[in-house]
C-alpha cells in the first residue's frame, strides 16, 4: 500500500522539482490571488462580469443609425434585436454588453433599464439551423454506434484473442 501511494505521488514530486528549478515553487504553493469580481450597481441591480443579460429594445450601433438602404452614410455597423442575449463586461465602472451575435466582439453600452438579467445557464434560443444540425449529429452518432456494435459482434479479432488466451495462465496475467 505504501508503494502505491509513493507511485501515485511521483508525478507531483517531479512537477514540484521542475517548479523549484524554475523558481516558481513558492508561487505555486501560495496559490492564486483571491478572485476580485468586477461589478457595478445601477438602480438597485448589481451587474457583474460575465452576467448573462437580454435587451428589451433594438440596439443600434452607432446610436441613431438606420438599417434602411436609403440611409447612406448613416447605416448601422451592428444591430441587436430586442430579445438578443449578451454578457456583461464592466469597463471603467460602466456595464457594457458583449452581444452573442456581434462578430466584432466590441462591448456596447445599453441603458441598464433595458437589460434583463438572466440565469447563468440560459442561452440564446435555437433557430432552425441549430435544430437541424443537432438532428444530423444525432443520426451520425446512432450510425457510428450501430457500426461499432455490429463490428464488435462479428470481429474475428475477439474470437482469435479468446483462442490465444485459453489454457494459458501467464497470458491472462499479462492482459
C-alpha positions in Angstrom: 0.0 0.0 0.0 2.9 2.4 0.7 4.4 1.6 -2.7 1.1 2.6 -4.3 0.9 5.9 -2.5 4.5 6.7 -3.5 3.8 5.7 -7.1 0.8 8.0 -7.1 2.8 10.9 -5.7 5.7 10.6 -8.2 4.2 13.0 -10.9 3.5 15.6 -8.3 7.1 15.3 -6.9 8.6 15.7 -10.4 6.4 18.7 -11.0 7.5 20.3 -7.8 11.1 19.8 -8.7 10.5 21.5 -12.1 8.8 24.4 -10.3 11.7 24.6 -7.8 14.3 24.7 -10.6 12.3 27.4 -12.4 11.9 29.5 -9.2 8.1 29.2 -9.2 7.6 26.7 -6.4 6.7 29.4 -3.8 4.1 31.0 -6.0 2.5 27.6 -6.8 2.3 26.7 -3.1 0.8 30.1 -2.3 -1.9 29.6 -5.0 -3.8 32.2 -7.0 -4.8 35.5 -5.6 -8.3 35.9 -4.3 -10.9 36.4 -7.1 -11.9 40.1 -7.3 -15.0 40.3 -9.3 -15.8 43.3 -11.4 -19.2 44.7 -10.5 -21.2 47.9 -10.8 -24.6 48.8 -9.4 -27.3 50.7 -11.4 -30.8 51.3 -10.0 -30.5 48.6 -7.3 -29.2 46.0 -9.7 -25.6 44.8 -9.4 -24.1 43.9 -12.8 -21.2 41.5 -12.6 -18.7 40.5 -15.3 -19.9 37.5 -17.4 -23.5 38.0 -16.2 -26.0 37.0 -19.0 -28.5 39.7 -20.0 -31.1 40.2 -22.6 -32.1 43.5 -24.2 -35.8 44.5 -24.4 -35.1 47.1 -27.2 -33.3 47.1 -30.6 -29.7 48.3 -30.0 -28.2 50.2 -33.0 -24.5 51.0 -33.4 -23.8 53.8 -33.8 -26.8 55.2 -31.9 -29.4 56.8 -34.2 -28.3 54.9 -37.3 -30.6 53.3 -39.8 -30.7 49.9 -41.5 -32.6 51.3 -44.4 -31.0 51.1 -47.9 -31.7 54.8 -48.3 -29.8 55.8 -45.1 -26.5 56.1 -47.0 -23.6 57.2 -44.7 -25.8 56.8 -41.6 -26.0 53.0 -41.8 -25.6 50.7 -38.8 -22.5 48.7 -38.2 -24.3 46.4 -35.7 -27.9 45.8 -34.7 -29.1 43.7 -31.8 -32.8 42.9 -31.9 -34.9 43.0 -28.8 -34.5 39.7 -27.0 -30.9 39.1 -28.0 -28.5 37.7 -25.4 -25.2 39.1 -24.3 -22.7 39.1 -21.4 -21.9 42.0 -19.2 -18.3 43.3 -19.1 -17.6 46.0 -16.6 -15.4 48.7 -18.0 -14.4 51.8 -16.1 -17.4 51.4 -13.8 -19.9 51.0 -16.6 -21.7 47.8 -17.5 -21.1 47.1 -21.2 -22.7 44.3 -23.2 -20.9 41.8 -25.5 -23.8 40.5 -27.7 -23.6 36.9 -28.7 -24.3 37.8 -32.3 -21.7 40.6 -32.6 -18.7 39.2 -34.5 -16.6 42.3 -33.8 -16.7 41.4 -30.0 -17.0 45.2 -29.2 -18.7 46.0 -25.8 -21.7 48.2 -26.3 -23.3 50.4 -23.7 -27.0 49.7 -23.2 -29.1 51.6 -20.7 -29.5 49.3 -17.7 -33.2 49.9 -17.7 -33.4 48.0 -21.0 -31.4 45.0 -19.7 -33.0 41.9 -18.2 -30.7 39.7 -16.1 -31.0 36.0 -16.9 -29.9 32.8 -15.1 -26.3 31.8 -15.8 -27.2 28.6 -17.7 -29.6 30.3 -20.1 -28.5 30.6 -23.8 -29.9 32.1 -27.0 -32.9 30.2 -28.2 -32.0 27.8 -31.0 -33.1 28.5 -34.6 -34.0 26.1 -37.4 -30.4 25.5 -38.5 -29.2 24.7 -35.0 -32.0 22.2 -34.6 -31.2 20.7 -38.0 -27.6 20.4 -37.1 -28.5 18.6 -33.8 -30.6 16.1 -35.8 -27.8 15.4 -38.3 -25.3 15.0 -35.4 -27.7 12.6 -33.7 -28.2 10.5 -36.9 -24.4 10.3 -37.3 -24.0 9.3 -33.6 -26.6 6.5 -34.0 -24.9 5.3 -37.2 -21.5 5.2 -35.6 -22.7 3.3 -32.6 -24.5 0.8 -34.8 -21.4 0.2 -36.9 -19.3 -0.2 -33.7 -21.9 -2.7 -32.3 -22.1 -4.8 -35.4 -18.3 -4.6 -35.9 -17.7 -5.8 -32.4 -20.1 -8.7 -32.7 -18.6 -10.1 -35.8 -15.0 -9.3 -35.4 -12.5 -12.2 -35.8 -10.1 -10.3 -33.6 -12.1 -11.2 -30.5 -12.6 -14.8 -31.4 -8.9 -15.2 -32.1 -7.9 -13.5 -28.9 -10.1 -16.0 -27.0 -8.3 -18.9 -28.6 -4.9 -17.4 -27.9 -5.7 -16.9 -24.2 -7.3 -20.2 -23.5 -5.3 -22.6 -21.3 -2.6 -20.0 -20.6 -2.4 -18.5 -17.1 0.7 -16.3 -17.9 -1.1 -14.8 -20.9 -4.1 -14.0 -18.8 -1.9 -12.3 -16.2 -0.2 -10.2 -18.9 -3.5 -9.0 -20.2 
